[in-house]
Structure formats: C-alpha cells, structure tokens
Amino acid sequence: MRIVLLGHKEIYSNLALSLVVQKLSGHELGIFLADEATRNDPQPGTIDHLEQYESRLCDRLPALAVSQADRRSVIMSFAELAEETGRPIARLPLPNSAEGLAVLREMAPDLVVSLRYRKILQDQAIAIPKYGVLNLHSGLLPDYRGAMATFRALLNGDAEIGSTLHYIVDGTIDTGPVVGRARIPLDHQRPYMASVLDLYPPGCDMVVAAIGAIARDGVAPSAKQQGKGQYYSWPSQDQVDAYFARGYRFYGEHELEDFVARQVARR
C-alpha cells in the first residue's frame, strides 16, 4: 500500500514514526510534518517551554550513547527516516488548504496515519485515501480527548495511561471508531516525558497490526466510542503550577537515553 504518515517535529512523533516505519518495509511510505515553530524563549515551567524542549530532543538522536545499529532500530532521526523510506520528508502545515489537498492527492495514498500531527483534517482531506485515516491518540478514549492526556491522568490520580488507535471520519477531535487501546501502568514518581515515551511501543504495535488488517481485508475492525467522554484543551498555567506543587516533573535529564537503552535491553 501507499501510506502517508503525518507527524510533527517533537520527540514522541519522531519515536512513533520510527517504530512504524521500521515494520512497514513492504509499503510505499511518505512522511509529512506539520513542523510548527515554537515561540521564542518560553519560560521554564510553561507548556511552551516543554514543547520547545520536546522539539530540541530530536536533534540529540545522533549522539545517543548506544551503538548506531541499536539506536537506529529504536528511534531514527528525521534524516534516517527519509533514507529508510526513500523519500524526502516534506512539510504539510495546511492540509485542508488547496495546496495541502493537492499535495495529498499527488501522493495518492491508500491510507493516511496520523502520529501526533496536531492538525485537524477536514472532510476533503479525509476523503482522499482509499482506506481512510487512522490516528494514534496518546490517551484513553473517550475519557481523555484533546491535549496532554498523560498530564491530566497524573493530576487525576489515575493508575494507568494508554493510547487509542481510532479512525478519523470527520473534523471532530478524537471521536472516531476505536480500533484498539493499549494500556500501561502509570508510575506517579516518573516524569511526564518518561511516561509518554513508554506509550509508543505498544501503541505503534497497534498501528502496524491495523495496517496489516487493512492490507489484507481493506479495513481494520473498529467499534463506535461509548459515552460522551471528556475533552481537554491545553493546560492553563494554574494547572501547570498545581502539577508542580504535587512534586511532579515534566522531564529530567536523561529520559530519552534511558528509554532507548531500555528498549535495546529488552530485545
């Protein structure tokens, strides 16, 4: 199949793209990034500061302290992803514009998969791929629609977090039929970033399995979401302050290196 993968320049999207691409060698792949610019000089302890840090981590990948072969098998840089797919990574900041729709139509994808793309696809874009659009959401639906589900789960005292793979069928947010959910325990002593990174190995396994089902049967089995659930926008500064007041952290110094080392050790 010809598959368009949609992402964003931040470490979680980088990881998800790596985990999926290395298992889809039999497909023709194209990667497009929203690639939004972050604001200049955000203050520590703000969401903007966290987002800028997540973006900068992508540039640290070549220097990880594990072998090149091991590191590449866990998380590739964007340059390595382009090499792996045989196609330059392109920007697609406005997918619903005339220009963005033309780019998607030229690619003529059988399937589109969104991996933290951060853009809301509308009807014309959704109609382009033959087999529809899948989205891997970093929260358990329908309880955690919207942004930063793991942050909300920490504040809510949850015992687990997870990711949800679902179809995008219209321009609403995180409401489409669910293909699957992957749950993991939530350790409240670990930083936010470490917990979010851990979502993606099981989440991306769901993506690869769903693509296999679509290639075989033309559809991945799914079920309508039950219940209204809850939509969360980006946290306010008061909510961020409350998060820190409980002793939680956004990140430490070595989450990325520790994550890669743990994945290598498990093989």
N, C-alpha and C positions, 0 to 999 in steps of 0.2 A: 504494500500500500504506500501511497504518497501521504506523508503525515507532516503537518505544520505543528511545531512546538512553540508555544508562546511563553515568554518569561520576562524577567526584569533583572537589572544589574544589582543583585544583592545575593548574599551567600546562600540563602535557602533555595532560591530559584536556581542558582548555579549548581548546587548539590542535586536537586531534583532532575535537572536536565542531564547531568552526568549519569545518574543512576538509571535513567530511562534509556538514554542513547546507547549505552554500552550493551543493552539487551535487545536492541532493535536492529541488528545488523542486516536483517533481510528486507528492510523497508527503506524507502527513499525519504530522507528527513530534511526539513528546513527549519531553522531556528530564527525567530524574530523576537526582539526585545523592545519593551516599552521605553526603557532607558531614560527615565525621568531624571532631571537634575535635582539634587538636593539643595536646600538653602545654605547660604554661606554662614560659616561659623556659628552653628547652633550651640546652645548652652548645654553643658553636661546635665544629665537628669531630665532631659526632654525627649520626646519621641523623635524629633528631628535629629538630635544627636545620635540616637540609637540607629536610625535609618542610615545616616552617613557612615557610621561605623560598619554596619552590615554591608554597605556597598564597597567600602575600602578593603574588607576582608577578601574580596575576590582577587585583589591584586597580590595577596600574600601566598596564593596557592603554589606557585613555582618553588617557593622556599621552604615548604613543609619538610620536617626532619624525618622523612621516611624515604624509602627507595623510590625512584621515578616510576617504576612499574607498579608498585603497590599504591602509590599516591594517585596515579592516573586511573587505576581501577576503581578507586573510591570517589574521587571528585576531580574532574578535569577543569582546567582553565577554559575561558571562552575561546582562546586561540586553539586549544587542543580539541574543543568541541567542534569548531569549524573544520579542523583537519579530519576528525573522526567521521563527520557527515559528508565531507567532500564539497561543502557549500559554505560560502562566507556567511557569517551571522549578520543579519540586517536589522535595521530599526523599523518598528511599526508603531509609532506613537499615537496614531489616529486611525484605528482600524475601521471605523464607521464612516470615515470621510470618503469622497470619491476616489482620492488617491490610494487610501488604505484598502478599499474594496478592490481596486484594480490590481494591487499587489497580491492580494489573496486569490483573486480569480486567475491571475497569471500562474501562480503556483499550482492551481487546480488540485487542492488537497482532497483525498478521500476522507480524511479525518483531521480535526484540529484538537489539540490537547493544550489546555492552559495550566501552567505550572507557576502560580504566583504572578500572573501577568499584570494585574492591577488595572486593567481596562475592562469596561463593561461592554461586551459585544451586543449589538442590536440585531434586529431580525434579518437585515440584508446580509450581514456577515455570517450569522448563524446558518443561513440557508445555503452557503457556498459549498461546504464539504458534504460529500455524498452520505457519509455515515454519521454526520453530526459533530457536536463539540462536547468534549469531556473537560471537567475541571477538577483538579485535586485541591480541595479546601483544607486548610490547616486547623480544622476544628470539627467537633462532632455536631452534625446537623440532625434536626433543626435547632438544637439548643444554642448553638454558637454560630450564627450567621454574622458576616461582616468581618471586621478587622481585629487582629491580635487575640484570637480565641484563647491561646495559652495564657496570656496575661490575665484575661478575665477568669479563666479557670483557677489560677493561683489566688486571685482576690476572693473568689467564691469558695475557696477551700475544697475544691474537688479532689477526688482520689485518683482520677485518671484523666488523660487527654487523648486526643486521637485526630485522625484525618478522615475526610469523607470524599470519596470519588463520586461525582454526580454528572449527569448530563446538563448542559445549558440549553434550554429550549426557548427562552425569551430574554428580554432585557432586565429581568429582576435579578436580585442578588442572592445566590446560594439557595435557590428554591427548587431546582430541577430534580428529576427522579434519581434516586440513590442507587449506585452500582454496588457500593460496599463501604464499610467503615473499618478502620484499623485502630485499635485501642492499645495504649501503653500506660503503665503506672506513672503517676505524677509525684516526683520527689520534690517536696517544697524547700529542700535545702539547696537545690541546684539552681544556677542562674537561668533566667528565661531563655537565653540563647541555646544553652545546652539541651534543654527540653525540646525546643523547636527543632533543632537539628535531628534529634532522635525520632521525630515523627516521620522522616522521609524514607528511610529504608523500607519499612512495611507499607507506607503509603505508595511508594513507587512500584513495589511489587504488585499492588492492586492495578495500577495503571498498565503495566506490562501484561498482566493476565487479561485485562479488559480488551486491550488491543489484539491479543491472540484470539479472543472470542469473536471480536468484530471481523477480523481477517477470515475466520472460519465460517461464522454464521451470519455476518452482516449486522450484528447488534450484540451489545453486552447486556445481559439480563439486569433489570432495574426495577425499583418499586417507588411509587409516589411517597413523598415525605408525609409523615403523620404528625399532626399537631401544628400549631402556629409557630412555635419556637420563639427565639429571641434574636433581634438584630442589634449588633453593637457597632457604633461608629468608632473612630479613633479616640483613644482615651484623652480626657481633659488633663490639664496639669495638676488639678486637685486629685484626680485619681492616680496619677503617677506618684504624687507626693505620698498618698496613702499606701501605695505599693512599697515605696522605700521605707516608710515608717514601720512596716511589718518586718523589716530586715531582709526583704527580697532584693535581688540584684538583676540588672539587665544582662550583664556579662562579666566574666573575669578576664584573665589574660591569655588563657590557652585553650578555650573551648574548641576551636577549630582543630588544633593539633591533636588534642585528646580524642576528639571524635574520630579523626582519620586513623589514629593509632588503634582505637578500639575496634573499628571496622576491619582493619588489617589482621588484628589478633584473632578475630572470630572465624577467619577463613582457614 
